[in-house]
Amino acid sequence: MRTPDMLCLIAAGFAAIACGTQANAGRFASFSEKSSAPAPAADVALPAMAARGAEWLPPGAADGDWQMPSRDYAGTRYSPLTEITTANAAQLQLAWTFDDGESHYGHEMTPLVAGNTMYIVSPFPDRAFAIDLTKPGGVLKWKYEPNPAPIAIGKACCDAVNRGAAIYEGKLIYNLLDDHTVAVDANTGKELWRTKLANVEDGTTMTMAPLVADGKVFVGNSGGEMGVAGWLAALDVNTGKELWRAYSVGPDSMVRIGADFKPFYSWLRGKDLGATTWPAGAWKHGAGAVWGWVTYDPETHQIYHGTSNTGPWNADQRPGLNLWTSGVFSRNSSDGFARWAFVFTPHNEWDYDGVNENILVDLPINGQTRKVMVQFNRNGFAYTIDRTTGEVLVAKPFGHENWASGIDPKTAMPIVVPEKHTVPPGRWVRDICPADIGVKDFEPAAFSPRTALFYVPVQNICMDYKGREVGYIAGTPYWGAQMTRHVGPGGNYGELAAFDAATGRKAWSIPEPFLVYSGALVTAGDVVFYGTVDGWFRAVDARTGKVLWSRKLGSGIISAPMTYRAPDGHQYVAVAAGVGGGAMTTASMPGFPSRGSTYYVFSLSQNIPAASPAQAGGDSGSTRSQGGAHR
């Protein structure tokens, strides 16, 4: 049992900052002074971003291709295509649809395009489809059936989803829910190799989209709620052979921490902190799963990946900082050894994962251009971090949160509001904001070098939370908490925000009654695309936030849109509509949509021959059949 005073002494180094007051006047000014939101950004092209070339894309990728979920290794989700603009986006119409037939589970995958072919991966059973874009309406070229083990469905904590694939040197590469990674010939659909990474019976699953770079396939695990230890592994792209594996918890030898590991902050320095910041042996079931996004800097050959929540959720069972969960690593791509690490939420009491995308850009900070990574963390703070050193340069809220009064400018630790601590367990702690799914979950933000703004899906959701004791049994849930969730202040669950990560300020935002659980896409035409859980797909002006066009789709949107240039030379935009995953936390809302499994492809009306009236605006009404593409 812990007293209130003990809550401020979770670990040495936390003591000086964990006992802030709710009335802290600097709540929104942690690393620089609070100021009013700026006007929309000027038309700027950051020199380092403008100079980025082919090395930031998969080998052979053209400007009209989209060969990985974020399009580029930096994770920007920015396309240089310009046919669709703020002046003509209102003329978008439905070109064709494709249904993968798997409406039981959420659709979180972004379609990929390489040359004349679109590639889609379904949720469980993780089928892959190739669609010929040279044929009217899209025609199925091949279908690959990997037949993963059905036991995996019962081990997935939060839906049997798949977050996508990557195309690399003629291979379509992705993960299966039952802990295999597969490579398929992109031309024929023939399986080239298949590698088993873990035992699904133990509670480990795989839902993340791999990053393929530098001749390696980087994959990580899910299963933090099942008490598994998180890891990231590198496979040879040609054979699937495992080259190295780095854990998120445990002694330095497992975490791949060596002599070159130089974290910026003193509380992250020391020997075997992945084991010694836990009760004896607790790290073995401490989570830190790597189920989110990985980015890559081809100039330094560093990869960046986050780590998930700490296990179990009941923090009373694991006193200490619980490193290296709920954080981020910079690792050498060749051998996996860590250069630096940072932990966003030490001794995580609220399930605030650190797995969100780490977008690599060069930004002007206090008059100096810095090589940074930007993460919009679940805990509600947007972190701008020097990606060469791990120093936090800016950390400001980007949505509603009340669990912390700010970020300490010296240690970069959160200043926890005492009333929002969840220990000791067995009591309800009311109105913690955000809820466990965060101010932002996995759904990726986008960055435009033209506006220097990030376009961020934002969630306004809070929780009442009660911790409870839990025991570990392999392959079963290891949560240790009860909760209820409710909408935050203002009554809108969602928002799309334009955010300046150099200053920590919002430029504009669009409130939405339902969660904004899709990723964002931004183009050189200065158009941002995003979707909502109630099925609205929107195009907005990247500079002003003006809604230019909206279309109601057949299900909720929890996937990130993409854009490509088709064989006809025109620009198209594609997105999946199939609600599920964490969005189901709001399924009791009136108007919550039915499940779905349809991919929608749009273009300007003049590019669509004989477009029928049903294709323009309004409800979808599109034709569907399993594994089929249609006009």
N, C-alpha and C positions, 0 to 999 in steps of 0.2 A: 504494500500500500504506500502511495506517495502522498506527501503533504503538498499544499500549494507552493510552499517555498521550494520543495524538491523539484517541482516542475520546471523551475528556472535553472536547475543544475543537472540537466539530462546528461551532459558530458562537459568535461573541461573545455573551455573555448566557446561553449554555448552560453555559459553562465552570465557573461557580461551583457548579452544582448537579448536573451530570451524573454525578459520581463519588461517589455514596453508597455505603454498605456494606450488605451483606445483613443484618447484625446490627442495623440501625437500630431502636432501641427504639420509635420513634414511627411505625412502619410503618402502623398503622391510625389515626393521629391527626395529620392534616395541618393542619387548621384549628381543631380544638378537641381537648381531651383525650379519650383513649379511655375508654369506660365500658361497663358491662354493658348488654345489650339491655333495652329498656324493657318494661314490661307492655303488653298490648294497649291501644291508644289509647282515651281516653274518648270519649263521644259528643259531638263538637264540630262546629260548623258555622262555618267561618271566615267572618267578616262579608263580606269581599269576594267570596268564592265564592258565598255565599248570595244576594247581591244581583245576581249576574249574570243578565241577562235575554236577550231575543230577539236583541240585537245580537251575541251570541256564537254564534248559530246561523245557518244559511243562511236567506235570506228566506222567510218563510211556514212554516217548520218547526214542527210541533206537538211536544208533549212526548213523544208516542208514536212519532214519526218517527225515522229514522236516515238522514240525507241525505248524509253524508260519512263516510269511513272511521273517523274519531275521534269522530263525532257532533257535536262542537263545535269552534270555531276554536282553542280552547285546547289541544286534543289530549288531553282527559282520559279519553275512553272511559267516561264516567260517564252512567248513565241514571237519571232520576228515577222510573222505574216501580217499583211496590211490590207488585204482586200476588204475585210469586214472592219468598218470604222464607226466612229460615233455618229457619222452622218447617215449611214445606211443600215445600221444594226436593226432598225425597226422593220426592215424588209426580210428578216430571217424567216424561213419556212422549213417545215419538216421535209427532208429528202427521202429517208428510209429508216427502217427500224430492224433490229435483230433481237430475237428472244432466245435465251439459252436454256429455258425450261426449268430453272432451279429457283423457283419463287419461295421455297421454304426458308431460305437464308438470305442475309443481307448482302448487297452488292457494293463492295468497296473498291473494286478494281477499276483502274483507268485503262481504256482501250489504248492499244499501241498501233502505230503505222510505220511500216518500212517499205518504201517504194510503192508498189501497187497492191499491197496487202494490209488489211487490218487484222490484228490479233486480239482475242478476248479470252480471258480465263474466268470460269464460273466459280462461285462458291462450291462447297462440297457437293458432288464428288470431284471437284477440281478439274473439270474438262477444259481442254483448249480448243479454240476454233480459229480457223483462218478464213478470211472473207476476201474474195477477189473484187477489188475496187474498180477494175476496168469494165465490169459488167453492170448494166443498169440496176440500181437498187441494191447492189452487192450480192454476190453468189458464194455459197459455201465452197471452199476449195478442199478442206480436210477438217477432220475432227479427231482429237487425240483423247483416249479414255485411259487414265492412269490407274483407276480402280483402287483408291486408297482404302485402308481398313475402316469399316464403319464404327469401330470402337472409338475412333477419334472424335466423333460427334459428341459423345458423352463426356469427353475430357476437355473440350473447349469451353472456357468459362463464359464467353460472351458472344456466342453465335459461331457457326461453322463457316467463317468468312475466308476470303482470300484477297489480299491487298494488291495482287498484281504480279506482273512478270517483267522481264527485261529481254531485249533483243541484242545480241552481240555476235558479230562475225557469223551470221547465218544460223544462229541458234536461238530458240525461244526457251528461256530458262525461268523456272519458278518453283515454288515450294508446295508440297502437299500437306494437308492437315495432319497426316499420320507420320510426320517427321522425316520425309524424304524430300530431296531436291532433285529435279529432273531437268534434262536438256533434251529438246526436241528439234529435229531438223525443220527450220522455218519454211522450207519449200515443200516438204513432203509430209510433215507430221510424224515422221518416224522417230522413235525414242533413240537417243544417242548414248545417254548414260543416266543412271539413277543411283543416288547415294543416300544411304540411311544415316541420319544424324543422331537419333535418340530413340528411346523406347516410349511409345505413346502410353503404354500401360502404367507408367510412372506418373502420368499427368502432364508430360511435355507434349505440346503441339507446335505447329509452325503455321503462322498466318501472314507473316510479313512479306513484302516484295523484296527480292534480292537486289543488291547493287552489284553490277558487274563492271569491273574496271581493272586496268593493269594486269589483265590476264587471269583475274581471280573473280570468284563468285562469293560475295559476302552475305552470309545468312545468319539469322538469329532465331531464338526460340520464344514461344509463348508458354504460359503456365505459371505466372507469378501467384495466381490465386490458388494454385495446387501445391505450393510449397517447393517448387523446383528452383534450382540455382540457375541464374541467367548466364548466357554465353553468346559470343559472336564467333563464327567459324569462317575460314577462308578455304575455298575449294579450287582446284585447278579447272579452268574453264573448258579444257579439251577432254579431260578424263573424269572429272568429278571427284578426284582424290582429295581427301582432306589434308591441307597443308599446315594449318595451325588453328588453335582454338583458345580464346581468351575468355575467362569467366568474369562476372561482375562482382563476385564475392569470393572470399577465401584468402589464403596467403598469397604473397606477391608472385610466387611461382605459377599459381593458377591464373591470376589476374594478368599475367605478363607485364609485371612492373620490374624494371631493371635500373641500371645505373643512369640511364638517360631520362628517367622520369622526374620531371621538375614542375610540380603543381605551383601555381602562383601564390596560394594562401597557405600560411604556416599550419593551420589546423588540418590540412590535407597531406602533410609531410610526416613520414615515419614508416617504420617497418611493419609489414603485414597488417595494415590497417583494415583490410577487408575481412580480417578474422578477429583482431583484437578490439574492435569497436562494437563487438557483439558479446552477449553472454556465451560461455564456452559451448562451441559446436552449433550455435543457433544460425550461423551464416549458411550452413549446409541447406537450410530450407528458407533462406532469406530473400528469395526472388531476385529482383534486378534483371528480369527477362528483357531480351532485346527484340521486341516485336514491332518496333516502329521503323523509322527511316534511317538510311545511311547516306551520307554525302562524302564527296571525295575532292581533294584539291590536287589536280594533276601536276601542279608546279612544285609541290612539296612531297607528293605521294603520301599525304596524310588522309586518313578516313576519320569521320566523326559520327558517333552513334550514341544514343541515349540509353539509359537503363530504367527499368520499370519500378513500380511501387516496391515497398519493403514488405516482407512477409513475416508473421501474419499481420493483418491490419491492426490487431490489438497491440498497440505499442508498449503496453505495460509488460509484455512477455519478452521484450528485447531492449532493455535500457542500453543507451549508447548512441553514437552517431550513425551506426549501421551503414558504414561505407561498403561498397560504392554504389548502393542503390539510389534511385531517384536522381541520377546525375547524368553526366556526359563524359565521354572519353575522346581524346585525340590519339590515334594510333598510327604506327607505321604500317602501310599496306603490305609490305613485303613479309614482315615477320609477326605483326600484331602487337609488338611491344608498345606500351603507352608512353606518350610524350608528356601529357598532362591530363588531369581530370578535374572536374568541378561537380559539386553536389548542390542541386537547387534547393532541396528540402531535406536537410539532415534529420534523422530520427523521424521519418515521415509518419505522421499520425492520421493522415486524411486520404491516403491512396492517390497522391498527386505524382503520377509517373513522370519520368523525364525523357520519354521516348519520342516526343514530337520532333519534327524535322529541324535540322540545323542548317539554315540557309547561309551559304558562303558568298559574301559580297565585300566590296571595298567601300567604306563610308567615311565622309568627313566628320571627325569627332574633335570638337574644340580646335578647329582650324588645321587639323592634321589628318590626312587620309590614312585610315587604319584597315588592315586586313581583318575582317571580323566574321564571326558566325552569329546568327540571330536565331534564338528560339523563343517561341511564344509558349511558355510552359503552362501545364495544367494548373499550377498554383495561382495563376492570374497575373504573373509578372512577365514582361517581355525583357529578355536578357540580350544585350549586345556585348559580345565577348571577343576580345582579341584572340583570334584563332591560332596565333603562333605561341602565345604564352598562357592563355587561360584566365587572363585578367578581365573581370567584369567592368565594362566601361559605362554602361547605362543599364538600369533595371527599374522599370516603371510599370504600374498596372496598365493593362490594356482592356480590362473589363471589370465587372464588379467583383471584388473580393473583400472580405472583412476578417480573415483569419490572421493576417499579419499587418502591422502598422507601417511596414516599409522594409527596405533592405539596408543592412548596416553598411556604410560606405567603406569601412576598413576591412571587414571580414567577408562581405558579400553574403552573410547569413541572414535569413529572414528574422525579423523582429516579431515574434509570435505574440498575439493578443492573449493574455492569460486565460480569459474566459472561453477561448476556443480550443484549449488543450482537451484531448479526449481521454487522458489518463487522470485519475484511476478509472478503470472500466466499471461497468455495471450501472452507469447513470447516463441519462440523456443529455447531450450537449446540443442546444437548440441553435438553429439558424447559422450554420457554418457555410460561408460562401467562399469559393464555389463548392458544389457537391463533388463526389468522387470522380465524375467524368470531366471535371475541370472547367475553367473559363474557355479552354480549347482542348479538344481531344486530339486524336491522331490526324484529323482532316487537315491537309496541308495548306499553308498560306502560299501566296505568290508574291514575287517582287518584280517591279518594272524599273529598268535603268533609265527610262525616259522620265519618270516622275520621281524616282528615288523613294517610292512608297511601297510598303508591304500591304497586301490585301488579305485580311485575316478573318476567318470564320470565328465568331465569338458566341459563347454560351452564357446565359444569365440564369443559372440554376444553383440552388442551395440545398442543404441537407440538415436533418436532425440525425444525430449519430450516437450510438451506444456500443462501446467495446465489450467483448465477453471473452472468457477463456476458451481456448481451442487447442486440441491436440493434433499432432501430425500423424496421418495415416497415408501412406503412399498412394497416389492416384485419386485422392479425394480432396474436396475443397478444404483449404487452410486459411479461412478468412478471419474469423474472430470478431465479427462486428454485425450490428443491425443498423439499418438506416431507412429513412424516408426522405424523399426529395420533393422540392417545391420550387416554383418560379421565384426569381429574385425581384428586386425593386423595379417598379414600372410595369410589370405584368407581361413583358415580351421575353420569350425564352431565347430568342436568337438575335443576331446582328451581324452584318458585314461591316468591318471597319477598315479604313485606310489609315495606316500607321507609319509614322516617321521614326525609325529605330535609332536614328542618330541623336534625336532629342527626347524620345519617349513620349511623343504627343500624337493624338489622333488628328487627322486632317478632316475626315468626315465619317459618318456611319449611317447605315440603313437598318432600322429596327425591323424585326420579323416576329410575328406571333408564335411561330414554331421554331425549334432549334435550327440553326444553320450548321448542318453536320456534313456538308459537302466540302471538298477542297475548293480552292479558287484557281482561276486561270486568268492571265493577263497577256495582252498582245501589243505589238507595235502599232496597231490601230487605235490604241488607248481605250480598249474595251476590256472590262472585267466580266467574267462569267462565274456564276455560283448557283447553288440550288438549296432548297429548303426541305425540311422533313415532311411538310405537307405537299410537296411535289411541284413547287414553283421553280422554274429554271429561268434565270434572269441575266440580261446583259446590261451593264451600267457603265457610265462614263468614268474612266479611271481618275480623272482630275477633279470632278465635282461630285461624284456619287449619284448623278441623275440616272434614274432607271430609264433605259432606252427601249427595252423589249422584255416581255415575260411570256412564258408558255407553261401551262399546267400539264404535267406529265402523269402517267398512270399510276405511279407510286412515289413514295418519298425518295429523296436524293441524298445518298450518303457516300457517293463516289465523287472523285475529282474530275471535272471536265478536261478535255484536251482539244487541240485543233491541229489540222493537217492540210497539206495541199494534195488534192486527189489527182489521178491521171488526167482528168480533164483540165487541169491547170487552175482550178478554183479552190478557194478556202472553205473548209467544212469544220464544224464543231460537233463533238460527240460527248455523250454522257450516259451513264447507266442510271436507271430508276428502279430501285429495289430496296425498300426500307428494311432495317434490321439492326443488328449490333447494338451499340450503346444508345442509339436513338430510341430503342424500345423502352427506355426508362420513362418516356412521356407518352406511352401508348394509350393511356387512359384519357387523354385529351379529346374532347369533341372534335370531330373532323380529322382525326388521325387516319392516314391512308391505309389501304390494304397492301399486303406484300406484292412484290412484282419482280420481274426478271428481264426487263426490256432495255436495250440500248437504243438511244435516239440520236440521229445524225441530222444536222441542220446546215443549210447554206442560204445564200441570198436567193430571193425568189427567181431572179432572171437566170440562175444557174440550174434550175430544176425544170426539165422539160415536162410539159403537160401537167403541171402541179394541180391537183384537185382542190376544190374549196376546203375540204376537210383538213388539208395539210397546213393551212394558214391560221395561226393563232388558236385561241380557245382550248378546249379539252383535247386530249390526244386522239382518241378514237382510232388508233393505228391497229393494223392487222397483226396477229401474233400466231406463231406456232413454234413448237419446240425445235431449237437448233436451226431456225430458218431466218433468212434475211428477206426483207420486203421493201417495196415502195409504199 
